[in-house]
Amino acid sequence: MTTPFEFRPVLFAVFWKSGLELGAALCISRMLRNRSADLRRLVFSTTIVAMFVAAAAAPMLPRWTAVTPLWFHFQHPEPRLWPTHR
């Protein structure tokens, strides 16, 4: 049995990707403000369909993870135990 907490990463991914898609559609619509309303409606309709398809396909698709090269080392700063004031 799956719990609601298992769906959190999927929902988070769907929400931020949908936000990016909507932001891109708004920018494209803004650029097309002097064109016909039908063209702007086509942009928004295509975006909404893409959002639904992405949301339905997200749980079924494999995850992609970025692999960093061995020469790339991210160094975390060491935590200070005592504050230093100068």
Secondary structure, DSSP 8 states (H G I E B T S, - for coil): ---GGGGHHHHHHHHHHHHHHHHHHHHHHHHTTTS-HHHHHHHHHHHHHHHHHHHHHTTTS--------TT---------SS----
